[in-house]
């Protein structure tokens, strides 16, 4: 399997995935907006066993019980999202979620949907033809 790399803005934290993401989508939820400082974030996922931090250490914040956002403690780049159990009835503990744009070559990611558009900012106009969901 092809190894793909990514990391934070300053280079202190690097990660590697095995193979391309198995899913990717744009999340418009208010939590992601605040955590990343943008109107939405593009997440991608691989199996947890196909993701590894190869340099540095993630700093994490757990604002919601069981949900951890990982970021570089030096430059603040958000890199990961993890859930210790179910999210909206789905068990995400076997997945590794990461910010798609943190890949060295983010063009390999092909988002398939927009989620939490119920939180979408009114000045964002979706014209890419992808399916939209009010929640996840």
C-alpha positions as CSV (number, residue, x, y, z in Angstrom):
1,X,0.0,0.0,0.0
2,X,1.2,3.5,-0.8
3,X,2.3,5.6,2.2
4,X,1.0,9.2,2.2
5,X,2.3,11.9,4.5
6,X,1.0,15.1,6.0
7,X,1.5,17.4,8.9
8,X,1.1,20.8,10.5
9,X,2.0,24.2,9.3
10,X,5.3,24.5,11.2
11,X,6.4,20.9,10.6
12,X,6.6,19.9,14.3
13,X,3.9,17.1,13.9
14,X,3.9,14.7,10.9
15,X,1.6,11.8,10.2
16,X,1.4,9.0,7.7
17,X,-1.5,7.1,6.2
18,X,-1.5,3.8,4.3
19,X,-3.4,4.2,1.1
20,X,-5.9,6.9,0.1
21,X,-8.7,7.9,2.4
22,X,-11.7,5.6,2.4
23,X,-14.1,8.6,3.0
24,X,-14.0,12.4,2.9
25,X,-16.5,15.1,3.4
26,X,-17.0,18.7,4.3
27,X,-18.3,19.4,7.8
28,X,-20.1,22.6,8.5
29,X,-20.9,22.0,12.2
30,X,-20.4,24.9,14.6
31,X,-17.8,22.9,16.6
32,X,-15.6,22.5,13.5
33,X,-16.1,26.1,12.6
34,X,-14.8,27.3,16.0
35,X,-12.0,24.7,16.3
36,X,-10.6,25.5,12.8
37,X,-11.5,29.1,12.4
38,X,-13.2,28.5,9.0
39,X,-16.7,28.1,7.6
40,X,-16.2,24.3,7.2
41,X,-13.5,21.7,7.4
42,X,-12.8,18.8,5.0
43,X,-12.2,15.7,7.0
44,X,-10.9,12.4,5.6
45,X,-10.7,9.0,7.3
46,X,-8.7,5.8,7.1
47,X,-8.8,2.7,9.4
48,X,-7.1,3.6,12.7
49,X,-4.5,0.9,12.0
50,X,-3.5,2.8,8.8
51,X,-2.7,6.1,10.6
52,X,0.4,6.9,12.5
53,X,2.0,10.0,14.0
54,X,5.6,9.9,12.7
55,X,7.1,13.0,14.2
56,X,6.2,15.1,17.3
57,X,3.2,14.7,19.5
58,X,-0.4,15.8,19.2
59,X,-1.9,18.0,21.8
60,X,-5.6,17.2,22.3
61,X,-8.7,19.0,23.6
62,X,-11.8,17.2,24.7
63,X,-14.6,19.8,24.8
64,X,-17.3,17.2,24.3
65,X,-17.1,13.9,26.4
66,X,-15.3,11.2,24.3
67,X,-14.5,13.5,21.4
68,X,-10.9,14.6,21.0
69,X,-9.5,17.1,18.5
70,X,-5.7,16.8,17.9
71,X,-3.6,19.7,17.0
72,X,0.0,20.9,16.9
73,X,0.9,22.5,20.3
74,X,3.4,24.8,18.5
75,X,1.5,26.3,15.6
76,X,-2.1,25.3,16.4
77,X,-2.9,23.4,13.2
78,X,-5.9,21.1,13.7
79,X,-4.9,17.7,12.5
80,X,-7.2,15.0,13.9
81,X,-10.7,14.2,15.2
82,X,-11.4,11.1,17.2
83,X,-14.4,9.6,19.0
84,X,-14.0,7.1,21.8
85,X,-17.3,5.4,20.9
86,X,-20.5,6.2,19.0
87,X,-21.3,9.5,17.3
88,X,-24.9,9.8,16.1
89,X,-25.3,6.0,16.4
90,X,-22.2,5.1,14.5
91,X,-19.1,3.6,16.1
92,X,-16.1,5.8,15.0
93,X,-13.5,4.3,17.3
94,X,-12.0,2.1,14.6
95,X,-11.4,5.1,12.3
96,X,-8.7,7.7,12.2
97,X,-10.1,11.1,11.0
98,X,-7.7,13.8,9.9
99,X,-7.9,17.2,8.2
100,X,-7.6,16.5,4.5
101,X,-5.7,19.7,3.7
102,X,-3.0,18.6,6.2
103,X,-1.9,16.0,3.6
104,X,1.2,16.9,1.7
105,X,-0.9,16.4,-1.4
106,X,-4.5,17.1,-0.5
107,X,-5.6,16.8,-4.1
108,X,-5.7,13.0,-3.6
109,X,-8.8,13.5,-1.4
110,X,-12.2,13.3,-3.1
111,X,-14.9,14.7,-0.8
112,X,-18.2,12.9,-1.2
113,X,-20.7,15.0,0.8
114,X,-21.5,18.1,2.9
115,X,-22.6,17.3,6.5
116,X,-24.1,19.5,9.2
117,X,-25.3,22.0,6.6
118,X,-27.9,23.0,9.3
119,X,-24.9,25.0,10.7
120,X,-23.7,26.3,7.3
121,X,-22.9,29.9,7.2
122,X,-25.3,31.8,4.9
123,X,-22.5,33.3,2.9
124,X,-21.3,29.9,1.8
125,X,-22.9,28.8,-1.5
126,X,-22.6,25.1,-2.3
127,X,-22.4,24.6,-6.1
128,X,-20.3,21.4,-6.3
129,X,-23.3,19.1,-6.7
130,X,-22.3,16.9,-3.7
131,X,-25.1,15.5,-1.5
132,X,-25.9,17.6,1.5
133,X,-27.2,16.4,4.9
134,X,-28.6,18.6,7.7
135,X,-26.7,16.5,10.3
136,X,-24.2,13.7,9.8
